[in-house]
Amino acid sequence: MPATPQPHHRRRRRTTRLLAAAAGLATVGALAAALPSTASADDSRKGGDRPGRYQDVQLLSFNDLHGNLEPPSGSSGRVTEVHEDGTTETINAGGVEYLATHLRQAREGNKYSITAAGGDMVGASPLISGLFHDEPTIEALNKLELDVTSVGNHEFDEGARELARLQKGGCHPTDGCYTDEEFAGADFPYLAANVLDEKTGRPILKPYWVWKKKDVKVGFIGVTLEDTPGVVSAEGVKGLKFKDEVETINKYAKVLQRQGVKSIVALIHEGGAPASSAYNYDCDAPGAGDGISGPIVDIAKNITPQVDALVTGHTHAAYACTIADPSGKPRTVTSAASFGRLYTDTTLTYDRFTGDIARTAVKSANHVVTRDVPKAPDMTELISKWNTLAAPIGNRAIGYISADIPSTGTESPMGDLIADAQLAYAKELDPEADLALMNPGGVRAGLTYAAKGSEGDGVVTYAEGFTVQPFSNTVNLQDFTGAQLIQILKEQVSGSNEAAPKILQPSAGLTYTLDLTKSGADRVVTDSVRLNGAAIDPAATYRVATNSFLAGGGDGIPTLGQGTNDLVGADDLAVLEQYLTANSSAANPISPPAANRITIVS
């Protein structure tokens, strides 16, 4: 939704950094290799002041925070741990009050410590951050003492100009300042090595950055996935070119080498899928790299051996793996899930003789951001400040639910509910509207029955709705032939979506079978596609509602961009709010859809 302009509020930002008391270590995942026999964690030889040959450098990293300053709710705020006996445990995790404590605790005793991130720090954010164009998250990251991050695809949700503002500071060009102080911007550099201005051919932000302490130097190169235009609205990436991740990293690794920087870490907003969802799964157990699949595997195999470690993201998965570089040498590849639920602690052993990382000494593990440690007071104050500003908007009730409406699964109850809301709205615009389709990536969370604040169980607040749909898309109507509609369904699971299908969430009345035992477009059983029980007529015209992202051919479904007779409607969150208000009450709450519109064969 368009953010409502806010008046200047007379609350000053707190600028001092507070050290929070810390207690308890998070559980350690398994990935470690032996140190060189001459290595020392100290930076000096015993009995002398001269530095020793080896210096341990701590690299703390996380990714895909998405503005989750408060502890995420539901499954978004939990991680799974697998025990030695094979049993699993679910742990509540996340929230920057706890993340700050864990990071500050982890840094204790480590004179050489760097904190880096793998992109998507902002975008698709809950209302406390999203309503204010993610200024609160940048402030929180500054307090976390983040040193550097790559851009992710969501950093482009509001376009390159807004990203530049987050980096450099200044009040929002439309909504102005939210406090009596001008927004200061990020204290850390955003790296965008493979994002070029179409006119100049140059990176829009710094391509790399070098961390230095005494005689130790570590270079960082930051990239986002090359397919960012396929997952961001066309307006967000207007005037930009996105280059190949491997070619870009290899190019700047040479630049850093020429500058005498031989220890290099790549921050890559692209990721993989481990064979287990447990955060401490040993993905090297079957054999190096065998426990993880997805785009990051080929990327890692082709990035020059000059790069010593890869911090990744985008898939919201947790892993600390080794994947062989082009020379066959194991190299650490990590990801800390999402929403601030984990952080990765990697030890890079720096060799002062060579200026490089002793790869045999790299060790890495993911740690849970548990909620059993003291909250960081400065983060509590930051959250309170922004919640006070957001409360008049965020606390308003917009509907009632009888149970949790989750956003998980190939077809999710939340996705179905959004599609139903969009179809109901579409019929108001045009009684001839037939169906609605919702992209799964646009469903950022589910709705939780348990009260988050003082609103009461089952109450849906505007803030909760904003967390579900934060992108400010419009609901659009287009005409498609039946043949095109079938093609749209097939493009969910073929072409660029074959390896990772993007299953559109259907409105009530659209049913079909998805056979996952087959490959490509054959996964959609054509003869099974029905609308209100009737087979799709290839020659007939169907009026389809989608959001503006899909209407532009987003999510690798180009046929969605070929519709005719376009009609642009209202903001998608406003449409969801209207549907919940009209179809639920405290006495008659709305029930979760059954999520049975797609019959899945697996």
DRENLOSE-768225 format. One record per atom (N, C-alpha, C): x, y, z. Coordinates in steps of 0.02 Angstrom, whole numbers, plus 50000, padded with zeros to 5 digits. Layout:
# DRENLOSE-768225
XYZ/...
//
This chain:
# DRENLOSE-768225
500424994050000/500005000050000/500435006250000/500205011549972/500595017749977/500625019950049/501215021450073/501295023450143/500955030050155/500595030550210/500255036750227/500755041950251/500755047850222/501225052950246/501145054150320/501705054550355/501695055350427/501965062250445/501695065150499/501955071650522/502635070750555/502975076250566/503605076050603/503445074550676/503775069450704/503655067650773/504265069650814/504135072450874/504665075150915/504965069650959/505205064350927/505575059250964/506255058550931/506775059650972/507445059550944/507715052450941/508105051250889/508425044750884/508955043950936/509015037950959/509555036551005/510155034650964/510725037850978/511315036650937/511855032750972/511815032351039/512335028651075/512225021151067/512755017451062/512715010251056/512765007251126/512295002951144/512304999851210/512534992651203/512944990551250/513144983451252/512664979751297/512314974851269/511834971151309/512174965451346/511934964051405/512174958151440/511974952051401/512404946951399/512264941051359/512344934851401/511924929951388/511974923651425/511784917951380/512204912651381/512034906551345/512244906651273/512544901251250/512734900551180/512204896851143/512084898651079/511624894951037/511954888351017/511534883650998/511784877150979/512204877650916/512744873850914/513204874250858/513044868850807/513014870750743/512954865850689/513634862850675/513644857550636/514274853850627/514584855350560/515134858750560/515574859350502/516224862250526/516744858150533/517384860550557/517944856650527/518514859950516/519104856650491/519684858450536/520214854550532/520784855450577/521164861850560/521394865350613/521824871150603/522514868950581/522884873250546/523584871650533/523944870550599/524424866050598/524764864250660/525104870250693/525254875350654/525594881250682/525104886950697/524454885750688/523964891150696/523874892950769/523714899250779/523564901750846/522984906650841/522524906150889/521964910850889/522174917650913/522764918050945/523024924450969/523364928050911/523404934650915/523714938350861/524454939950876/524734936750926/525444937850940/525764931450963/526424930950952/526794925050975/526864925351051/526854919451082/526934919151154/527604922151173/527584926451223/528204929251249/528454935151209/528084937451160/528314943051119/527734947151094/527894952851064/527374957351039/527254956650965/527714953350930/527634952650858/527054947950842/526654949550791/526104945150774/526354938450748/525984933150763/526144926550737/525944925850665/526084920050637/525934918950566/525184918750554/524814915350597/524104914350584/523684918650631/523154921450603/522694925550642/521974923450626/521614921150677/520914919450667/520504925850659/520114925950606/519644931550594/518944928750599/518544931650642/517844929450650/517404932950599/517024928950562/516534931650514/515834929650539/515464934450564/514764933450583/514324935650525/513844931550507/513444933250449/512714931050457/512274934450421/511574932650418/511294935250352/510684933650337/510394935450272/509634935550277/509324938950228/508594938950221/508224940850285/508444946350315/508104948950375/507404951450359/507324954650302/506674957150279/506324961550331/506714965650365/506414970450410/506064967450470/506224961250487/505894958050545/506234960250609/506054966050633/506344968650694/506054965150755/505414964050756/505094960350810/505134952850797/505084948650848/505104941450837/504564939250788/504744935850734/504244933550686/503754928650719/503134928550696/502634924150725/502564917750684/502244912850713/502104906550678/502744902950657/502694899350602/503274895450578/503844899950556/503694906250541/504224910950521/504684912650580/504474911050640/504864912550699/505114906350735/505194900850697/505444894650727/505974891550682/506414887650713/506904883550676/506864876450704/507084871750662/507084864750682/507794862450694/507894859050750/508544856150766/508494848550767/508964845150737/508974837850738/509494835550789/509294830850831/509744828250882/510104822050857/510614819950895/511014814250874/510604807850866/510064807150906/509654801150901/509134801550845/509154806950806/508704807750749/508064811350766/507924812650829/507324816450847/507434823850832/506894827450825/506934834550809/506604838750863/506814844950867/506544849650915/506424856250880/505874859350895/505704865850867/505874871350918/506234876350895/506474881650940/506214888450915/505924892250960/505724899150942/506344903350933/506354907350880/506964911050862/506804917550828/507274922250833/507224928550796/507014934450837/507094940350808/506964946650841/507624950250852/507674956550830/508324959950834/508534961550905/508074961650953/508274962551023/508724956651045/508554950751020/508944944751037/509544943850990/509454945550926/510004945050879/510584949550901/510424955450924/510954960050947/511334956951006/510974954051053/511294950951111/511754945251089/511494940951044/511894935251022/512524937550984/512454942450941/513044944650903/513554947950949/513314951950995/513774955351041/514134950251086/513774945151106/514064939851145/514584936051104/514414934651041/514874930750998/515524934550986/515484941150985/516084945250971/516564945651031/516314944151090/516724944851150/517354940551145/517924943551156/518554939951153/518834939151084/518484941551033/518724941050964/518944948050940/519594949150941/519844955750922/519754957150847/519744951850808/519664952550735/518984949550717/518474953750714/517794951350701/517464955850649/517144952650601/516794956050547/516074953550547/515594957950534/514894955850527/514664957750457/514414952750421/514224953650351/513544950550339/513214952650284/512544950150269/512484948550195/512004944150179/511924941750111/511314944450075/511094950450092/510564953650054/509864952550081/509384956250053/508684956350075/508634958250149/509014963350168/508944966050235/508274969550242/508044972450187/507414976150186/506974973350130/506354975750129/505884973550078/505454967850103/504814967850084/504334962950109/504344963050185/504394968950213/504484969850285/503814970550321/503794968550385/503204969950426/503094977450432/502494979250456/502284986250455/502754990750494/503034988450549/503454992750590/504044995450551/504264991950499/504794994450457/504534996650389/504104992550358/503874993950291/503485000450285/503105002150337/502705008350334/503155014450329/503765013850353/504245019450354/504815018350304/504655014750250/505135013550196/505795010750223/505735006450273/506285002450301/506835006550335/506695012850349/507185016650389/507315013350457/506795010650491/506925007350556/507425001550550/507384997750496/507844992050489/508554994450478/508644999550439/509325002250429/509605004750496/509185008050535/509415010350601/509615004350645/509214998950642/509374993050681/510024989750658/510134989450593/510744986450567/511354990650587/511274997150588/511815001450613/511984999750685/511474998750726/511584997050797/511884989950804/511724985550757/512014978850757/512754978950737/512984984750715/513664985650690/513814981150630/513324980850586/513444977350522/513984981050484/514464977150458/515034980250422/514904980850348/514544976050319/514464976050246/513904971150228/513554972450173/513064967750147/513034968250071/512834962850040/512664963149969/511954965649963/511764968049905/511064969349891/510724962649878/510074962449889/509664956849869/509134959249821/508714954849797/508204957049750/507714961949784/507574960949848/507074965249881/507334972249895/507984973149892/508234980049897/508014984349839/507744981149786/507514984849727/506754985449723/506404983449776/505674983949775/505434990949761/505784995949786/505585002949775/506065006449727/506485002649693/506915005549641/507595007649666/508035008949618/508735010549632/508805017249670/508365021949655/508425028449689/508285027749764/507785023749781/507635022749852/508195018849886/508485013949851/509055010349879/509635015149893/509755019749848/510285024649858/510135028949919/509505030549931/509315034349990/509455030450054/509295023950053/509435019850112/510185019750127/510595019850074/511315019850084/511555026650109/511345032050076/511635038550089/511245042850140/510605041250149/510205045150196/509785050350162/509405054050202/508945059150176/508225056850187/507775061550192/507075059950203/506745057550139/506215053750146/505875050850089/505605056350044/505695055749978/505495061149933/504745062649932/504335057749952/503615058849953/503345059650023/503545055250068/503265055250136/503655059550185/504235061950164/504615066450207/504955063050266/505065066750319/505405064150378/504895061650428/505065056250462/504615053350512/504775055750582/505365058350593/505555061150658/505825068150646/506065071350699/506325078050691/507055078050669/507325072250654/508005071750628/507985068450559/508395070850515/508415067950448/508715060950451/508435056350412/508675049450409/509415049450388/509835046050427/510565046450416/510825041450366/510435036350350/510675031250302/511085025950336/511335021250296/511705015450321/512425017250338/512665014950395/513365015750413/513815010850376/513515005850347/513875000450312/513765001050237/514234998550197/514134998850124/513694993150099/513234994950055/512874990150014/513304988749952/513424982449936/513824980649878/513374978049822/513484980549761/513064978649704/513504977849642/513964973249645/514464972549591/514154970849524/513604966949524/513314964749460/512684968549440/512564974249473/511984978449456/512234984849424/512114985449360/512404990949321/511864995949299/512055002149296/511645007349265/511665006249190/511075005649158/511055004249086/511405009649045/511375015849068/511675021349030/512435021549036/512685020749097/513405021449108/513785014849105/513425009249117/513745002749119/514145001549182/514055005849232/514435005249294/513985002749350/514284999449400/513884997349458/513555003249492/512945002349514/512565007949544/512805009449615/513125004549647/513425005449713/514115002249712/514475002449766/515134999549769/515114992149750/515584989749710/515604982649693/515954978449747/516424981549783/516794977849834/517004982549890/517234979549944/517434983350003/517974979350039/518444982750070/518994979250104/518984981050178/518954975850219/519004976650292/519734976150312/519964980750354/520664980850374/520714981650449/521174977950479/521364978950548/522104977150555/522504982050573/523224981250577/523464978750509/523784972850506/524044970350442/523594965250410/522984964350435/522514959450409/522014962850363/521924960250303/521464963050254/521024957550225/520374958750224/519894954050195/519434958050148/519404955850086/518974959150036/518294955850031/517794959850017/517114957350008/516844959649941/516554955049903/516214956649840/515484954849848/515024959349830/514314958149839/513934958049774/513514952849765/513094952249706/512404949749726/511914951149685/511254948249692/511134943449634/510604939649637/510474934749584/510364938249517/510634935249465/510574938149398/509844938849377/509414934449402/508704934449383/508284939249425/508594944149457/508214948949497/507634952049457/507714953749392/507144956549356/506544951749351/506664945249360/506114940449357/505724939849421/505994942849476/505654942149540/505494948949572/505614954249535/505474961049558/505054964549505/504634969049525/504224972649477/504664976349426/504394977149366/504774980449313/504984987549333/504564990949370/504714997849390/505314997949438/505374992649480/505924992449528/506604991749497/506634988549438/507294987349406/507364991449342/506944996449334/506985000649274/507655004049269/507965003649210/508605006949198/509205003149223/509104996749244/509644992849272/509784986549232/510404984349233/510594977849204/510904973549258/510724967149258/510984962549308/511424957349273/512044957049293/512544952849260/512624946149296/512944941549262/513074934849288/513474935149353/513244931249402/513564931449468/514294929149466/514414923549432/515094920649431/515574925249394/515384927549335/515824931949296/516004938249335/515504940949370/515614947149407/516084946049466/515974940749504/516394939349562/517114937949539/517184934049487/517854932549462/518224938849438/517844943249407/518134949649384/518414953649442/518014954549494/518234958749549/518714955249596/518724948649595/519244945049632/519934946749604/519974947349538/520604949349506/520794956449525/520284960849528/520414967749547/520694967949618/520394964249663/520634964249732/521334961249737/521464955949699/522124952849699/522654957949676/522494961849625/522964966849600/523104972249653/522614973249698/522704978049751/523054975149812/523244968849806/523594965549862/523134962449913/522484961949897/522014958749943/521904951649919/522154946849956/522124939849935/521604935849973/521374938350030/520834935150068/520174938250046/519734934150016/519124936849985/518514932650004/517984936150021/517344932950036/516824935749987/516424931349958/515884933449913/515224933449951/514864938849947/514194939449975/513704938749917/513334933349914/512934931649855/512214930749875/511774935049847/511064934049861/510774929049811/510974923049819/510714917249784/510884911249827/510484906049824/510594900649872/510424893849848/510364889349896/510234882349881/509724879449928/509614872849920/509134869249961/509474863149991/509604863250057/509894857350088/509384851650091/509634845550099/509194839750099/508764839350162/508924843350213/508534843450274/508384850650293/507804851650324/507624858450347/507904860050415/508234855250448/508544856450513/509124861250505/509164866250548/509684871350539/510374868450550/510434863050588/511094860150603/511224853750563/510864852850509/510974847050465/511684847250437/512024841550441/512704841150414/512664839550340/512664844750299/512564843650227/513184840950193/513734840050231/514324836850202/514344829450218/513894827050259/513914820050279/513904815050221/513464816150170/513454811350115/514074811850070/514454817250077/515014818650032/514974825950014/515544829050004/515574836249995/515084838749942/514614842849963/514144845949917/513544841649901/513544835249920/512984830949902/512344832549939/512414835949996/511824837250036/511464843650019/511654847049966/511334853349948/511254853649872/510704856449851/510564857249779/510354864449767/510224866049704/509994872749688/510534876949654/510364883149635/510814887349595/511494888449625/511544888749692/512174890449723/512704885149710/512504879049696/512994873649686/513414875049624/513094876449567/513464877949506/513854884449513/513554889249547/513914895649557/514554894349596/514494890649651/515074889349694/515614885449657/515404880849614/515884876749578/516284880749526/516034886549508/516344890349454/516674896849477/516564898949538/516904904949563/517634903449575/518054908049554/518774907149558/519004904849627/519514900549630/519794898449694/520084904249735/520174909949704/520424915849741/519934918049795/519304916149788/518794917649838/518794912149891/518814914049954/518924909250008/518294906750042/517754910350038/517124908250070/516544911850037/515964908750039/515364911650009/514824912250063/514574918250072/513984919450115/513394920550068/512884916450073/512344916350024/511664917750057/511124917550017/510464919050043/509924917449992/509374921049996/508824920949948/508334915049958/508594909049971/508144903249977/507864902450047/508084906550094/507854906250163/508014899450196/508504896050170/508714889550198/509314890550243/509444885450285/510014885650331/510504880250311/511134882250301/511654877250286/512344880150299/512794875650314/513504877250319/513864871250288/513984871850223/514234866350182/514924867850154/515224862750125/515804863850082/515644861450012/515814865549963/515734863849893/516404865249860/516634860449820/517304861149790/517324866949741/517874870749743/517984876049694/518244873049629/518374877149578/518594874349514/519244870349518/519644871449569/520264867549576/520164861149615/519534859949637/519374854049675/519474854749750/519644860649772/519774861949843/519114863749879/518964860749937/518344862349973/518314869749992/517714872449989/517614879450006/516954880150044/516964884150097/516374884950140/515844889150106/515214886750109/514634890250082/514104890250137/513864896150157/513404896550214/512784900650198/512264899250236/511644903250235/511314902450303/511054907950330/510774907950398/510014908650396/509684904550355/508954904550350/508684911550334/508254914350377/507944920850362/507654923850426/507454930150421/507074933750473/507464934450538/508134933750536/508524934650597/508474928850646/508284922950621/508214917150666/508884913750681/509364914650636/510024911650644/510564916850628/511164915550651/511744918850624/512294913650615/512744914850569/513294910250556/513934913050585/514304908650618/514954910550646/515484906550608/515884909950568/516394906750528/517084909250550/517544904650560/518224906550576/518654906050513/518934911750492/519394911950436/520094912850463/520524908050452/521214908550479/521654911950427/521844917950444/522234922250399/522984920650407/523314919550350/524034917950349/524414924450333/524764927050382/525124933350371/525684932650321/525954926650312/526494925750264/526244926550192/525634923950179/525364924150111/524844929550101/524554932050156/524004936750151/523354933450131/523334926850132/522744923150110/522444919250169/521864916350157/521544912150207/521794905050200/521984902050256/522184894950257/521544890850253/521354888650194/520704885550184/520604879250227/521134875650241/521064869650282/520854871250353/520884877550371/520724879650439/520044882950445/519674883550391/519024886850394/518534882350431/518174885150477/517644881450510/517034885950517/516444882950513/515844887050510/515254883350540/514804886850572/514204883850601/513664889050609/513044886950602/512474891150615/512274890850688/512064896350716/511854896850785/511144899750787/510744897250835/510054899550841/510034906150880/509634910850855/509504917050891/508934915450939/509104912250995/508604910251044/508344916451080/507764915551111/507444921051147/507504920351222/508004916351244/508114915351316/508704919451341/508914924451302/509454928951323/509144935751336/509494940151373/509224946851384/509124950651319/508594954551317/508484958951260/508984964651260/509214966551201/509654972251196/509254978651208/509414982551259/508994988451275/508934993451219/509474994451180/509424999451126/508954997151071/508904990551060/508434988051011/507714988451037/507624987251101/506964987951131/506714995151123/507164999851134/506975006851128/506815008551055/507215006051008/507085007350937/506405004650917/506254998450936/505614995350918/505034999250949/505115001351011/504595005151045/504465011751009/504995015050988/504925021450953/504515020650890/504695015750849/504355015050785/503655012050793/503565007750843/502895005150856/502425010650878/502675015450916/502265021050937/502015025050876/502465025950827/502265029550767/501785025550723/501865018850724/501455014550681/500795012650712/500735013150778/500155010450813/499485013050788/499395019550775/498735021850753/498495018350689/498955016350648/498775012850586/498765005350597/499285002750628/499384995550632/498904991850677/498654995050730/498234991450779/497504990950759/497324994050704/496614993850683/496414986850661/495854984350687/495604977750668/495294977950598/495474973050557/495194972750490/494814966350476/494814961550525/494454955350514/494544950550572/494244944650565/494254939650617/494344932750585/494744928550617/494864921750591/494724916750647/494534910650628/494354905550677/494944901150695/495484901450656/496074897250668/496654900150628/497244897550640/497824899650600/497684898650526/497904903350485/497864902650412/498584902750387/498894896850379/499614896550363/499754898150290/500394900050279/500614901750211/501084896550183/501114890750214/501574885550192/501214880350149/501604876750109/501334871550066/501324873649994/501294868749949/501254870249877/500644874649862/500094872949891/499494877249892/499364878849965/499344885249982/499274887050052/498584890050066/498324889050126/497684892350143/497714899950136/498284902950154/498344910250149/498334912350075/498684908550033/498694910149962/497994909649932/497624904549952/496934903749927/496494909549950/496584911550014/496174916950040/496294923450002/496924924849988/497084930949950/496784930549880/496834924749847/496544923949780/495784924949782/495464922249834/494734923149841/494564930549850/494964934049889/494844941149900/494914945049835/495424943249796/495534946849733/494984945249682/494724939149682/494174937549636/493544941349657/493404941649722/492804945349745/492854952649725/493444955549732/493534962549712/493484963349637/493774958549600/493744958949527/493024958749502/492594954849534/491894954449513/491534961049526/491774964849576/491484971549587/491674976249530/492304975549506/492524979649451/492194977549385/492134971049377/491874968249314/491524961649330/490864961549327/490484955349343/490694949349301/491044950649245/491254945149202/491914941849226/492214944249280/492834941249305/492724933949323/493204929649304/493114922449311/493544919349367/494154921749375/494594918549423/495154923249442/495524921449494/496104925349515/496684920549528/497284923149517/497904919349529/498374923649569/498664920849621/499124924449666/499804921149665/500334925149659/501004922349659/501204920249729/501514914449737/501674911949805/502174916349841/502644919449804/503144923749836/502854930049864/502254931849843/501924937849869/501554936649933/501514930349954/501184928550017/501734927950069/501874933450105/502464933850147/502384930550215/501784929250236/501664926250301/500944923850303/500784919950355/500094918050366/499794922550420/499174921050437/498834924550492/498784919850552/498954922350609/498984918250670/498394919850715/498054914650739/497464915550781/497634918750848/498184916550878/498374919150943/498534926650938/498314930450987/498414937650986/499164939250991/499384943950950/500084946150953/500164951551005/499664955751013/499674961151062/499064960851105/498724966451112/498134966851156/497484966251117/497524964551052/496914964751011/496444958951025/496684953451053/496264947551066/496374942151015/496254935951035/496334930150990/495854930750931/496104928850873/495684928750813/495614935350777/495844940750808/495794947250776/496374948250727/496214950350667/496714951950617/496804959550616/497404961850631/497534968950630/497814971050562/497794977550550/498084980150488/498824978450484/499184978650540/499894977050540/500004969850519/499574965350541/499644958250521/499494957450446/498994960950422/498854960750350/499434963550309/499744968850334/500314971950300/500894966950297/500994963050350/501524958050349/501404952750296/500764951050285/500594946050234/500704948850164/500494954950152/500534957950085/500834964950087/501504965450087/501824971950097/502044975550034/501874972849974/502214975249913/501894981149878/501314983149898/500964988749865/500824987449792/500654981149776/500434979549708/499704981649700/499494982649638/498794983549624/498494977049600/497834976549605/497474970749578/497234972549508/497464968749458/497324970349388/496904964849357/496504966749308/496104961949269/496364961749198/496394955649169/496594954749099/496194949049068/496134949349003/495804943948965/496334939148938/496194932648945/496624927448916/496184922248882/496444919248830/496084913548801/496184907448846/495764902548837/495834896348876/496514893148863/496744893448801/497394890648785/497954894248823/497894900848828/498384904748866/498354902948940/497754901948966/497684900249037/498034893649052/497944888749009/498294882349018/499054883349014/499264887548967/499984888948960/500264892249023/499874896749053/500094900049115/500214894849169/499764890149176/499854884949227/500464880649212/500594879349149/501174875349131/501824879149143/501814885749134/502424889649145/502614890149218/502144888449263/502314888049334/502854882849348/502874877649307/503284871749321/503764870149265/503854874649218/504294873349161/504714879549147/505144879049098/505584884749082/506014886449141/506044892849158/506454895049214/506194892549281/505574890049282/505274887549344/505304879949351/505644876649304/505644869249306/505984866649369/506564869449386/506934866949444/506604868949510/506304874849511/505984877349572/505304880249553/504784875949548/504124878249526/503844883849570/503484888449537/503144893849572/502404892849561/502094889349607/501394887349599/500924893049617/500564895449567/500084900849578/499514898449622/499314902649669/498764900849714/498094902649681/497654897649673/497034898649635/496444900749677/496004904649649/495374906349682/494904900349679/494394900449721/493914895049724/493584894149655/493524887849635/493214886349570/493714883849519/494354885949525/494864883549479/495204877449511/495164871849477/495454865649503/495844862149448/496364858549469/496744854449421/497214849849460/497524845249423/497994840449453/498704842249433/499134842149483/499844843549473/500224837049488/500494833949437/500844827549443/501594828749448/501844828649510/502554830249521/503014824349506/502724818649486/503144813149465/503394814149393/503094818949359/503294820449290/503754826549289/503974828549231/504434834149226/504154839649182/504394845749195/504214851449153/503464852649149/503254854849090/502554856749080/502074850849088/502334844749080/501914838849087/501644837849158/501934841649205/501684841049274/500964843349280/500774848049239/500074850349239/499664845649194/499194842149224/498774837449186/498234841649151/498334842749087/497914847449049/497174845849054/496994839549046/496284837649047/495954838549115/496364839649167/496074840349234/495884847449251/496094852249210/495964859349227/495224860849218/494914863149272/494204864649271/494074871449303/493564874849279/493334881049310/492604880049327/492464879849392/491784878549417/491514872049388/491954867149381/491764860449359/491784859449285/491844864649245/491834864049172/492554864349145/492684860249094/493344860149063/493484866949031/494124868849030/494324875048999/494264874548923/493934879448894/493854879748821/494444883748793/494894880648754/495484884148729/495324890448690/494734890748658/494564896448616/494174901848653/493934900248712/493524905048750/493964910348783/493654915848803/494014921148838/493844920948912/494364921548954/494274921349026/494564927849056/494184930749101/494384936949135/494744935049199/495384936849204/495814934449259/496084940249300/496034939649365/496314944649411/496994942249436/497484946549434/498144945249463/498394951749494/498944951349530/499244957649553/499684960449497/499894966649505/500254970049451/500934966849437/501234963549487/501864960049475/501754954449425/501244950349435/501104944849388/500864947549321/500474952849322/500204955649260/500764957949213/501344959149240/501924960949199/502334954949178/502084948949189/502454942949170/502964940749222/502864942749285/503334941049337/503334933649355/503824931649396/503924924749418/504054919949360/504334922449307/504514917949251/503914915049216/503354918749215/502734916549182/502564921749129/502904921549072/502844927049023/502144927748994/501764922348989/501104922948959/500644927548999/500774928249065/500384932849105/500474940049083/501004941449048/501124948149022/500814949348955/500434944448928/500144945048861/499394945948862/499114947448921/498394948348925/498164954648890/497524955048878/497224960848844/496664963748887/496414969548865/495854972848899/496014973948972/496604976948984/496854977949052/496414982949091/496324981449154/495994986049200/496384986049265/496634991849286/497044992349346/496594994249404/496614990249457/496184991449515/496564994149575/496314992649634/496564995449696/497164991549723/497454994149775/498014991149810/497814984349838/498264979349832/498084972549850/497954971749925/498304975449967/498164974950039/497484977850055/497294983350022/496634986150032/496094981250011/496234977449959/495754972349935/495684966749987/496244964550016/496204959450068/495824962050129/495974968250148/495624971250205/494874971550192/494684973750133/493974974250115/493634967450120/493974962250096/493684955450096/493594952950168/494104953850209/494064951450279/493514955150317/493474961650307/492974965650342/492264963650321/492174962250257/491514960550231/491294953450248/491784949050258/491614941950264/491764938950333/491914943150382/492044940450449/491824945350502/491694942750561/491524946850619/491754942950681/491724946150739/491924942750800/491484936650812/490844937150795/490384931650805/490414926450750/490644928550692/490674923950634/491334924750598/491884922350628/492554923150597/492624918850535/493084920950492/493204917250430/493644911150446/493504905550412/493884899350423/494424898650371/494964895150386/495494894150337/495244890150277/495384892350216/495214888150158/495534881350163/495234876350133/495474869450140/496114868150100/496284872550054/496884871650011/496854864949974/496284863649943/496184857449905/495994858649833/496194864449807/496014866149738/496494862949688/497104861749710/497604858349669/497694851349698/497564846249657/497684839349677/498404837649660/498804836049710/499524835049699/499684827549700/500004825249647/500244818349643/501004818649650/501264815049699/501984815249711/502264808249724/
//
